[in-house]
């Protein structure tokens, strides 16, 4: 999904490029939606999809979140134009430069999918997410796992790990062919510690598969989800303290 901070001109052009991948696949989206649906204890909850992009992930999750009000938030006007038919309610907003145009404690839950790894200032971003959540509100966050099972093997072989990047112009020293603009990467331990330090509690982390894993290895990738610290994608659920 697209970033919710207005990037520098070079990054802005990069994220506005329709050819840039915007999510880690339906496997992550569906697992995340099920986890959030199980966490919400009453119908009619307000869910902010921050960094909603074109709304395709929200549309995939919609059957699991029926009865709740989804609001898409993104800094890109083009993304919001494409998201509006899928989400209905959209708001232009950034996590920096004054923050989101939303009231304190207005949301029961926040979806923050595939955004954290793109941010220059993730601390400020989590402060803003905490602000718009009500006390006890749910944060459902996903991000690629630096310590994914294949990355552990690649590092031992001296190969740049998947999800990491050294350039916005091309791939250097790692498997894959897509540049996606990742600036930061997390392990399960680091993500749990970061969320706790940012004012969240009851942090649980589960795993999700990555659609970019070669087909012969996808069964193994799905099996690795049973050990979140080795999974491709980290799914974190936390509550505002």
Buried (B, 14 or more C-beta within 10 A) or exposed (E): BBBBBBBEEEBBEBBBEEEBBBBBBBBBBBBBBBBBBEBBEEEEBBBBBBBBBBBBBBBBBBEBBEEBBBBBBBBBEEBBEBBBEBBEBBBBBBBBEEBBEBEEBBBBBBBBBBBBBBBBEBEBBBBBBBBBBBEEBBBBBBBBBBBBBBBEEBBEEEBBBBBBBEEEEEBEEBBEEEBBBBBBBBBBEBBBEBBBEBBBEBBEBBBBBBBBBEEEEBEEBBBBBEEBBBBBBBBBBBBBE
